[in-house]
Amino acid sequence: NMSLFRKFFSSGQTNSDEDKEINKISFDQNVPVDEQFIFNFKRNGGKFLYCDSLNEVKEQFENILEENDWFESEALCFEPTLFPMLKENNIFFNKPQNPKFLLATCENLVSDEGSISFSSNQIKQKKPNELPVNMVIIAHTSQIISGKSEILSAIKNKYKKEYPSNITTIKYFEKAQEEDFTQYGSAAKNLYLILLEDL
């Protein structure tokens, strides 16, 4: 069902007909979890980039760096598998003093609320408000789950033993209304999600 997926989400612009279509999505219970996740994630203010190859992931990452003028800056990143992407773009990540963004993977993408869950494997013991405002997250479509109640079982299935700690969900992104997130004490993030098709 990729054509629908692409139609709705690859272009930033939607005309009013498409907007009407998109509004229908949120009420239709038969919508696939991936479409539901993207709809809710974008409604929360997240920026979404779809990729079907690792090369595309690198290209999208470079586009984000260019758009924000982050080349040769500093980034926070705790995952060695992501270090090469930073090195290739001359981004300093060893004990950064003033990181412009976090580069990370995540545990899961939570469809029904459009949020992203993390653990100590991606963010160590940091709380959301201790992370940079800007985040670039790389995830796979296979990480989409339907609801928050599945986060723990997904983590148990993935790690078997040695469960990570600090399981945290981030839901509010740049465009979220101020009054929405202040009551939750949760810092809004300017978040780019690079989603790689792997199913």
C-alpha positions as CSV (number, residue, x, y, z in Angstrom):
1,N,0.0,0.0,0.0
2,M,3.0,2.3,-0.5
3,S,1.4,4.6,-3.1
4,L,-1.1,5.8,-0.5
5,F,1.7,6.1,2.0
6,R,3.8,8.1,-0.4
7,K,0.9,10.2,-1.6
8,F,0.1,11.4,1.9
9,F,3.4,11.7,3.4
10,S,6.3,12.2,1.0
11,S,5.3,15.7,0.0
12,G,5.1,18.4,2.6
13,Q,2.2,20.1,0.8
14,T,-1.3,18.7,0.7
15,N,-4.2,20.4,-1.1
16,S,-7.6,20.6,0.6
17,D,-8.9,17.3,-1.0
18,E,-6.0,15.5,0.4
19,D,-6.4,17.2,3.8
20,K,-10.0,15.8,3.9
21,E,-8.7,12.4,3.0
22,I,-6.1,12.6,5.8
23,N,-8.7,13.6,8.3
24,K,-10.6,10.5,7.5
25,I,-7.6,8.4,8.3
26,S,-7.7,9.1,12.0
27,F,-11.2,7.8,12.4
28,D,-10.9,4.6,10.3
29,Q,-10.0,1.7,12.6
30,N,-8.8,-0.4,9.6
31,V,-5.9,1.9,8.8
32,P,-2.5,0.1,9.0
33,V,-0.5,1.0,12.0
34,D,2.3,2.6,9.9
35,E,-0.1,5.1,8.3
36,Q,-1.8,5.8,11.7
37,F,1.6,6.4,13.3
38,I,2.7,8.9,10.6
39,F,-0.6,10.7,10.7
40,N,-0.4,11.1,14.6
41,F,3.3,11.9,14.6
42,K,2.9,14.7,12.0
43,R,-0.1,16.0,13.9
44,N,2.1,16.2,17.0
45,G,4.5,18.4,14.9
46,G,7.1,15.8,14.0
47,K,9.0,16.0,10.7
48,F,8.8,12.7,8.7
49,L,11.2,11.4,6.0
50,Y,10.5,8.0,4.4
51,C,13.4,6.0,2.9
52,D,13.7,2.6,1.3
53,S,17.5,2.2,1.4
54,L,20.4,3.0,3.6
55,N,21.8,5.4,0.9
56,E,18.6,7.3,1.1
57,V,18.9,7.5,4.9
58,K,22.3,9.1,4.5
59,E,21.0,11.5,1.9
60,Q,18.1,12.6,4.1
61,F,20.5,13.0,7.0
62,E,22.7,15.3,4.9
63,N,19.6,17.3,3.8
64,I,18.7,17.9,7.4
65,L,22.3,19.0,8.2
66,E,22.2,21.4,5.2
67,E,18.7,22.7,6.1
68,N,19.9,23.6,9.6
69,D,23.5,24.5,8.9
70,W,24.8,21.7,11.2
71,F,27.8,20.6,9.1
72,E,31.0,20.6,11.2
73,S,29.0,21.2,14.4
74,E,28.7,19.0,17.5
75,A,26.1,16.3,18.1
76,L,25.1,14.1,21.1
77,C,25.2,10.4,20.1
78,F,25.6,7.4,22.3
79,E,25.4,4.7,19.6
80,P,28.6,3.5,17.9
81,T,26.7,2.2,14.9
82,L,25.7,5.9,14.1
83,F,29.2,7.4,14.6
84,P,30.2,6.9,10.9
85,M,27.3,9.1,9.7
86,L,28.6,11.8,12.0
87,K,32.3,11.3,11.0
88,E,31.4,11.5,7.3
89,N,29.9,14.9,7.9
90,N,32.7,16.2,10.1
91,I,30.4,16.4,13.2
92,F,32.2,16.2,16.5
93,F,30.5,13.8,19.0
94,N,33.2,12.9,21.6
95,K,32.1,14.7,24.8
96,P,30.4,17.6,22.9
97,Q,30.3,20.9,24.8
98,N,27.4,22.4,22.9
99,P,25.6,19.7,20.8
100,K,23.3,21.1,18.1
101,F,21.3,17.9,17.9
102,L,20.9,14.3,19.2
103,L,21.4,11.5,16.6
104,A,19.8,8.3,17.8
105,T,17.8,5.2,17.0
106,C,14.8,4.4,19.2
107,E,13.0,1.5,20.8
108,N,9.5,1.9,19.2
109,L,7.2,4.2,17.3
110,V,3.8,4.3,19.1
111,S,1.1,4.4,16.5
112,D,-2.0,5.5,18.5
113,E,-0.3,8.6,20.0
114,G,2.4,9.3,17.4
115,S,5.1,9.2,20.0
116,I,8.6,7.6,20.0
117,S,10.0,5.5,22.9
118,F,13.6,5.4,23.9
119,S,15.7,3.6,26.5
120,S,19.1,3.9,28.1
121,N,20.5,2.2,24.9
122,Q,19.8,5.4,23.0
123,I,19.8,8.2,25.6
124,K,21.7,6.7,28.6
125,Q,20.1,8.1,31.8
126,K,19.2,11.5,30.4
127,K,15.7,12.9,30.8
128,P,14.0,14.5,27.7
129,N,14.7,18.0,29.0
130,E,18.4,17.2,29.3
131,L,18.6,16.2,25.6
132,P,19.1,18.8,22.8
133,V,15.9,20.4,21.5
134,N,16.8,19.2,18.0
135,M,16.7,15.4,17.4
136,V,17.3,13.3,14.4
137,I,15.9,9.8,14.9
138,I,16.5,6.8,12.6
139,A,13.9,4.0,12.9
140,H,12.5,1.0,10.9
141,T,8.9,0.4,10.0
142,S,9.2,-2.9,11.9
143,Q,9.5,-0.9,15.1
144,I,6.0,0.5,14.9
145,I,3.6,-0.8,17.6
146,S,0.0,0.0,18.0
147,G,-0.1,1.4,21.5
148,K,1.9,2.4,24.6
149,S,0.8,-0.7,26.5
150,E,3.0,-2.7,24.1
151,I,6.3,-0.9,24.8
152,L,7.4,-3.1,27.6
153,S,6.6,-6.4,25.9
154,A,8.4,-5.1,22.7
155,I,11.5,-4.3,24.8
156,K,11.4,-7.7,26.5
157,N,11.1,-9.5,23.2
158,K,14.0,-7.5,21.8
159,Y,16.5,-7.9,24.7
160,K,15.5,-11.2,26.3
161,K,17.6,-10.4,29.3
162,E,19.6,-7.3,30.3
163,Y,16.7,-5.0,29.8
164,P,17.6,-1.4,29.3
165,S,16.5,1.2,31.8
166,N,15.2,4.8,31.5
167,I,12.3,3.9,29.2
168,T,11.0,7.3,28.1
169,T,8.4,8.4,25.5
170,I,8.6,11.7,23.6
171,K,5.4,12.9,22.1
172,Y,5.5,16.7,21.7
173,F,7.3,18.1,18.8
174,E,8.0,21.6,17.5
175,K,4.5,22.6,16.4
176,A,2.7,21.3,19.5
177,Q,0.7,24.0,21.2
178,E,2.5,25.5,24.2
179,E,-0.4,24.7,26.7
180,D,-0.5,21.1,25.5
181,F,2.9,20.1,26.8
182,T,3.6,22.4,29.6
183,Q,1.2,20.5,31.9
184,Y,3.1,17.3,31.2
185,G,6.5,18.9,32.1
186,S,7.7,17.5,28.8
187,A,10.0,19.5,26.6
188,A,8.9,19.9,23.0
189,K,11.5,18.7,20.5
190,N,12.2,19.7,17.0
191,L,12.3,16.1,15.8
192,Y,13.1,14.6,12.4
193,L,12.2,11.0,12.0
194,I,14.0,9.1,9.2
195,L,11.9,6.0,8.7
196,L,13.5,3.1,6.8
197,E,11.2,0.5,5.2
198,D,12.3,-2.9,6.4
199,L,9.2,-5.1,6.2
